[in-house]
Amino acid sequence: MLANLRLALRLLAKSRGFSAVAIVTLAVTIGVNSAIFSLIDGALLRPAAPLKPEQVVGIFTGSRDAKRSFRQFSYAEFEALRDDNNVFSDVAAVNFNYVSIGGEMELRRSFAFMVSDNYFRLMGATPVAGRFFSPQETRPNAGERVVVASYALWQRLGGRADFVGSTILVNGRAHTVIGISPEGFSGVSALIAPEIWLPFGLFSETTPAFGETPKSSDLADPRNYSINLMGRMRPGLTIDSARPHLLTLATRLAAVDVSGSGVGRDLVLAKPFGINTTPGDTGPLRLVGVLLVCMSGVVLLIGCLNLANMMLARGSARASEIAVRLAVGATRRQIVYQLLTEGLVLATIGGTLGLLLSLWANSFLQNFFAAEFASFNLTLSAQLRPNLVVVAATFGLGLIATLLFSLGPALRAARADLVHDLKGQAGDAAAAGRWNRFFSARHLMVMGQIALSLVMLFSAGLFIRTAVKEGDVGAATGFTTKGVAVMELDFSLAKTSQPEAMRRVTAAVEKVRRFPGVESAGLTTLVPYHSSIATARLLPAEAAPASDLNQNVPATAAIGIFSAVSASYFDSIGVRLLRGRDFTEVESHTADAPRVCIIDQGMAEKLFPGEDALGRRVRFTELPATALAGDMEIVGIVSRHSHGLEDREKPARGIFVPLAQAYNPGIFLTVRSARHDRAGLLQAIMTFRQELHQMDPELAVLEILPFTDFMEKNFTIRMVRLGAMIFGVFGGIALILASVGVYGVKAYAVERRTREIGIRIALGANRHDVFALIMKQGMQQTLVSVAAGVALSLAAGHALAAVFFQVKPNDTMTLVSSAAVLTVATMLACFLPAKRAMQVSPLSALRTE
């Protein structure tokens, strides 16, 4: 074994070009796959609960009627489930909230979990410093302003040793830090972690981020259904084996249920649990994970084909050497062992370099995703560092692939024809013939590489083209972004009442309108390209109502994007008023004003085809949570405009009501300035912030930025660009590997045909004919490969379109461009060997042996 190893190292050192290309190919393919495996392991496979995660489940309650609707739990129901039972060893409560952290000019909205005192114990987490909550701090209405900070927040604030015991501002009030959670701990999600944890004793001071707004701020109110539960099952129990016992627990909950609905409820256990208020799964995330595995698998396959081709070519080039070894007494088994040892050495060196590359890639991905999550005021909990399992799996996969693809060439080399190989000359082929050479194993593998590379390039092109086209924030959207600033305010963070919030936001917009250079300013509950939307269904007031029995919606109804706006909002973002009028200041800020609405042209055409919608009356089929009841008069019709990437080509219909008639504590202030240049707009924004802070220091301004920057933060745009980046990297790697493979095969072919080429030239062949001969064969193989790759690419495009709705699977321009780029790259890879063939000297070629 040691002798084989020493010989392998000596031979690989002698063939430095072959060794370098093989090692780099292995390093890239193993490094890419290790990075992807680490990403999937950290984001999808690694459990959120540190201690025995298989025992932790989400607990939900669903109605027994046909609707099967789910709701959250009351605190009384939580206590009833937490009592002694034969299903759970422990039950904890958790809520998902948005809070403001910081004050004055540094205010920002952040994610927070509100938990019971046993939450950390159930998960098996221990504090890095300090302690977790006590039962006294988490009892209803305790009012103890304490927080447990995340490890990430502690590090962001400097990682001070005296951080525990210090205070931070949460919703404008000072809270004492009593502990620090473990690094990367969430307990609920493998991806998202809160910046802080709050005790349930502060329930009345926060607003849930998900689910319905609680009807009461008193957690002890038995009609307050706003708590999410999770439990640790007793050892030996599974979800299936626990089901027979759930009926008893459901009966216990029914005894404390005061909703009076009369509908029985069942308990439902679900895994995986996450940040949701109903049973869900990680289907979309797992689909993305499968897609990433497929892409990395294609890169690995291309790399292995490349390596196999090189090993096959190297084995053929060493035919005479191997024949001599066999002739002097070496066994075929020894020859196979020797060649496999060379593959093992290559796999070890390439795998080691690949793991180093993967560590760098994982560090880059960790920082990249942490920054992406931070842009949405979220904390990344996933740790993307490869663990021992990932390292072993990746290294083992690379080793197996290398040895597997080395085995074929090794067996072929060991079956050498001693008489032919000892007597033969370079260029003599046992299987002569044009088509045998064209469809040889080496050329088939190269054509497979080219076809797979086209799939990767086409996939990358789809995302890049979508990112360029759809991610262009300056494209036609039906509104204007030039000189427009967007200010986000959230009065729910400090539980500001509606009258007080309306007074303060009205004062703010009036103040902004008086600033020099401001052309228009307005308020809205939804700005185009915000990452979340609200919808409502509208129908003419004279239409027959939907039947309460079958819940069918009348055919005349139409769904649209729903928002509440103030006067001048449309003017502030450049949406044209086609007919009618804007809302008045009285309608905008007075809840008991006459019910009116504005719709866009698309909604008008849908509700009143061929008629004038102005002055007609409409109503909601189902009243939105924030809207007031009553028929509404259409007082204005505006132009259609898109609200996100989803409806850019065909804008969704819009429904707009006065702000006071559908109040939402999350409000946007839009300002159109006369300064359209970015520097001037940023200067104006600084003035807006400073002046508003002086007027109202407690105004809940989360951010103020140019409209183009606001659109850049759109979740869908970010995801499309992320897809373009990931696919672009994979496509580039595939293109490089394919080009290297083509070059290697053509260079080997020219070298093996040196004697034949020399004879052709000696007999009078033109050197340009020799060049054309090599290039013609390369072009023919490329065309066959591209034809196969086109079919595979179209199939891949439809698969991607099923996952990402923005992707157009039959994008002819992208397919043609990808095929052209690949063809040019492969022909360039053929060019150098073909040029070398032109320079063959007949005299030297005839003396090669």
Secondary structure, DSSP 8 states (H G I E B T S, - for coil): -HHHHHHHHHHHHHSHHHHHHHHHHHHHHHHHHHHHHHHHIIIIIS-SSSS-GGGEEEEEEEESSTT--EE-B-HHHHHHHHSS-SSEEEEEEEEEEEEEES-GGG-EEEEEEEE-TTHHHHHT---SEE----HHHHSTT----EEEE-HHHHHHTT--TT-TT-EEEETTEEEEEEEE--TT--SS-SSEE-SEEEEGGGGGG-EESSS---S-S-TT-TT---BEEEEEE-TT--HHHHHHHHHHHHHHHHTT--------EEEEEESS--S-SS----HHHHHHHHHHHHHHHHHHHHHHHHHHHHHHHHHHHTHHHHHHHHHTT--HHHHHHHHHHHHHHHHHHHHHHHHHHHHHHHHHHHHHHHHHHHHTT-EE----S--HHHHHHHHHHHHHHHHHHHHHHHHHHHT--HHHHHH--TT--TT-SHHHHHTSHHHHHHHHHHHHHHHHHHHHHHHHHHHHHHT-TTS--SS--TTEEEEEEETTTTT--HHHHHHHHHHHHHHHHTSTTEEEEEEES--TT-S---EEEEEETTS----TTT----TT-EEEEEEEE-TTHHHHTT--EEEE----HHHHH-TTS--EEEEEHHHHHHHSTTS--TT-EEEESS--TTS--S-EEEEEEE-----SGGGSSS---EEEEEGGGG--SEEEEEEEES--SHHHHHHHHHHHHHHHHHH-TT--EEEEEEHHHHHHT-HHHHHHHHHHHHHHHHHHHHHHHHHHHHHHHHHHHHHHTHHHHHHHHHTT--HHHHHHHHHHHHHHHHHHHHHHHHHHHHHHHHHHHHH-TT--TT-HHHHHHHHHHHHHHHHHHHHHHHHHHHT--HHHHHT--
